Amino acid sequence: MDAFKRITIQQAKQLCEQGAVMVDIRDPESFANGRPSGAIHLDNHSLAEFIAHADLDVPTIVTCYHGHASQSAAAYLHSQDFSELYSMDGGFEAWAQTYPNLIERTQ
């Protein structure tokens, strides 16, 4: 596989249903206010621990606000030996518009 593949939100949803891990790289406040159900927050503080405990062979989807920053993050994770990486086009904004019932919020 190339460093990562860009996928639609529909493809991301399908991969999540099949056991993929989704990581959200937006800022903590945005993540708390709403994120794709089951997404893990990933930032500079949690990155090393995430990599240390991740199953590198499980498909991993990276999301951000609109699908741009996630491409750089996916490329970085590829350099850390993740084998199946995806960047979600449209990011959280597109996910929230299409799947409003699949949003979690921190209470």
Buried (B, 14 or more C-beta within 10 A) or exposed (E): EEBBBEBBBEBBBEBBEEEBBBBBBBEEEBBBEBBBEEBBBBBEEEBEEBBEEBEEEEBBBBBBBBBEBBBBBBBBBBEBEBEBBBBBBBBBBBBBEEBEEBBEEEE
